[in-house]
Amino acid sequence: MITVYEGGMFRCDEHMVSYSQTIQPGDVVMDINHTPVKIADPEKFVHAILQQHRMVMNEYAEEYKKIVQ
């Protein structure tokens, strides 16, 4: 559930999905290594977070179906 954006590594969990939608241009967000990353383009950041979250959750759902069947 990790994505890289502007040199930072971000965990794309539910919290980051929600938080990313509140970010304004120029805000600074701490990545998983506690490195401050300036977010110049919040729309691009949200897209990266959502895309990775959706991909991982879809893969997880497919694997889960195999286990419970």
C-alpha positions, -999 to 999 in steps of 0.1 A, spaced: 0 0 0 29 23 -6 33 50 -33 61 74 -41 53 111 -47 78 139 -50 105 118 -34 84 108 -4 69 74 4 33 74 15 11 46 29 -22 46 10 -45 34 38 -79 48 46 -65 76 67 -43 89 40 -71 86 14 -92 108 36 -65 132 47 -51 137 12 -84 152 1 -79 181 26 -45 192 14 -40 226 -2 -13 236 -26 20 241 -8 10 221 23 37 199 38 30 162 46 52 138 65 59 106 47 63 72 63 100 80 70 91 112 87 104 132 58 85 165 51 72 166 15 58 198 0 26 190 -20 26 214 -50 -3 197 -68 -28 183 -44 -50 169 -72 -21 149 -85 -13 137 -50 -49 126 -43 -50 108 -76 -17 89 -68 -30 79 -33 -65 68 -46 -51 49 -75 -27 29 -53 -53 23 -26 -79 10 -52 -54 -13 -69 -43 -29 -36 -78 -33 -23 -90 -49 -55 -61 -73 -54 -68 -81 -18 -105 -87 -25 -96 -112 -53 -72 -131 -30 -97 -131 -2 -124 -146 -25 -100 -175 -33 -95 -182 4 -131 -183 14 -144 -203 -15 
